[in-house]
Amino acid sequence: MTETGRSGVVHTRSKPLERLNAWRKRSPLNPYWLDWLHQRRCVEALVPHARGVLLDVGTSERPYGELFNGQVERYVGLDYPPALLDKQPALWEILDRAAHSVDVFGDGNRLPFAAASVDTVLSTEVLEHLPEPRAAVREMARVLKPGGRLLLTVPFLQPLHELPSDYYRYTPSALEEIVRDAGLDVEAIAPRGNFASAIGALSAQYLLRTLGAKELQSDGSVVPSGWRNLLLSPVYAVVQLGCHLVSRVSGDTAIALGYRVVARKSGG
Ligand SMILES: C[S@@+](CC[C@H](N)C(=O)[O-])C[C@H]1O[C@@H](n2cnc3c(N)ncnc32)[C@H](O)[C@@H]1O
C-alpha cells in the first residue's frame, strides 16, 4: 500500500505495519511531527467556530473530518480531480481512497453550490495551490449563508509541495486583505507555531531531505530511505523536542509555520 501524507512523503507499507506507522507519525521520531502537531492544533482551534452544514474545499483524504464529529450537522468534502491527479504518477492510486473521502468532485473556483447554502466553509492548506486565491475566497464567501463562517489554514514556512501547483505563501496582512475583499469580516488570524517551532520543523525536514532521502521527487515530495530514516529518527526527535520546548517559552511569531483564519459573513 502506498501512502502520501500532506507533507508529501510517499512510502510503502505492509498491512501489519499500519498501526506502527500511525504511532510513529504521531511521535517526534517522524520528521513531520512538529508540523503535524501544530497543524492539528490549528484545526482543533477552528472546530468551535463550525456549525450546521460544513463544506471542506480541497478535502483530499479528509484528514480532520473526525475533529468535527458532533460539531456540525453534515460534513461535505469537495476536491478537484485535475488537482488530485496533477501529481506524481503514484498519486493515481489516491483516487481510489479519495472516493471514500470526497463527496463532491468540483472546482473550488466555481463551487457547485447555490449562493448562501452552507453554514461553514473549511479549507485547509489549499489556498496556496490556487492560482487565483482571491477569486476562490470570493466563491467560498458566496456559498456561505449570512452569519456563516469561513475557516482557513495556510502555510507560511513550508517546503514547496505538490509542484508545479504551489503558487503562494501568505502573511497575516495578505490574508486579512483577501478575506475583506471577499466581503467577510475577519474575526481572527493566528499563527501556527512560532520562530522556534518553525526552526525545529524545518531542521527535521532538512535532515530527512539531505541525509534520509532515497529520492527527492519533482513534485517536491521525498521518498525516505528506510534504514537511513530509521537511523535518523532519534535525531529528528531530539531536534524537534528541543525546539518544541524552546517554542513554549518563546513568544516570537515573526516566523510561523502557517496561519489560521476565522471570518464571518455579515447578517444572520
Ligand atoms: C495540500 S492539499 C491539502 C489537503 C487537505 N485539505 C489537508 O489539509 O491535508 C491541497 C488540496 O487542494 C486540492 N485542490 C487544488 N486545487 C483545487 C481546486 N481548484 N478546487 C478544489 N480543490 C483543489 C488538491 O487536490 C489537494 O487535495
The ligand as a MOL file (V3000), in Angstrom:
LIG
                    3D

  0  0  0     0  0            999 V3000
M  V30 BEGIN CTAB
M  V30 COUNTS 27 29 0 0 0
M  V30 BEGIN ATOM
M  V30 1 C -2.0620 20.3360 0.2170 0
M  V30 2 S -3.5550 19.5050 -0.1860 0 CHG=1
M  V30 3 C -4.4940 19.7890 1.3150 0
M  V30 4 C -5.4560 18.6660 1.5590 0
M  V30 5 C -6.2110 18.7430 2.8870 0
M  V30 6 N -7.1370 19.8660 2.8870 0
M  V30 7 C -5.2570 18.8400 4.0600 0
M  V30 8 O -5.3320 19.7900 4.8270 0
M  V30 9 O -4.4450 17.9160 4.2090 0 CHG=-1
M  V30 10 C -4.3430 20.5960 -1.3330 0
M  V30 11 C -5.6640 20.0410 -1.8520 0
M  V30 12 O -6.3080 21.0630 -2.6280 0
M  V30 13 C -6.9310 20.4450 -3.7380 0
M  V30 14 N -7.1770 21.4370 -4.7890 0
M  V30 15 C -6.2710 22.0550 -5.5700 0
M  V30 16 N -6.8810 22.8600 -6.4520 0
M  V30 17 C -8.2220 22.7580 -6.2160 0
M  V30 18 C -9.3740 23.3550 -6.7890 0
M  V30 19 N -9.2980 24.2030 -7.8050 0
M  V30 20 N -10.5830 23.0320 -6.2770 0
M  V30 21 C -10.6870 22.1510 -5.2400 0
M  V30 22 N -9.6270 21.5580 -4.6640 0
M  V30 23 C -8.4130 21.8620 -5.1390 0
M  V30 24 C -5.9170 19.3710 -4.1270 0
M  V30 25 O -6.4790 18.3550 -4.9330 0
M  V30 26 C -5.4790 18.8410 -2.7620 0
M  V30 27 O -6.3130 17.7980 -2.3080 0
M  V30 END ATOM
M  V30 BEGIN BOND
M  V30 1 1 1 2
M  V30 2 1 2 3
M  V30 3 1 2 10
M  V30 4 1 3 4
M  V30 5 1 4 5
M  V30 6 1 5 6
M  V30 7 1 5 7
M  V30 8 2 7 8
M  V30 9 1 7 9
M  V30 10 1 10 11
M  V30 11 1 11 12
M  V30 12 1 11 26
M  V30 13 1 12 13
M  V30 14 1 13 14
M  V30 15 1 13 24
M  V30 16 1 14 15
M  V30 17 1 14 23
M  V30 18 2 15 16
M  V30 19 1 16 17
M  V30 20 1 17 18
M  V30 21 2 17 23
M  V30 22 1 18 19
M  V30 23 2 18 20
M  V30 24 1 20 21
M  V30 25 2 21 22
M  V30 26 1 22 23
M  V30 27 1 24 25
M  V30 28 1 24 26
M  V30 29 1 26 27
M  V30 END BOND
M  V30 END CTAB
M  END
